Amino acid sequence: MSENGFYARIFRRHAHPVSAWSRLLRAPLLLVPLWTRRWWLYVPIGAWFAVNPVMTPPAHDTSSFATRAILGEESWTRDPRSEPTILALTVMASTSLMGAMVAGYRHRMTGAVACTGMFEAVTLMQWRLWADRFTRETSQTTGPPL
């Protein structure tokens, strides 16, 4: 995959801290249509999900933790089996988000909040591992400081 390909360009925008942090907080949005039974709300939510990764300019540096995490995620997506811990966290995050959605549909506030909190926490754990991956990869290519 080329560094200048469409996928790479999207990830550079996706890695902008504003885009990354605002996406992290999108999980509760998924519960609103389920809780309210207003299914049409998925239209603006879907639009937000589509626009968010491209609404910001590309990240200009890697000083932000969020930027390093998203660029590490981009690297990881090329070979997800390379880091089984992240795969396990992905299963945990997906399961907790599904639990939050079911709880939201059933109007179980405690379950919805707990599962959403778990989703966010597990996602931040993934971010830490992706940021570490990015740091490892960039330090290997640049070598030790002079």
Order of alpha helices (4+ residues) and beta strands (2+ residues): alpha-alpha-alpha-alpha-alpha-alpha-alpha
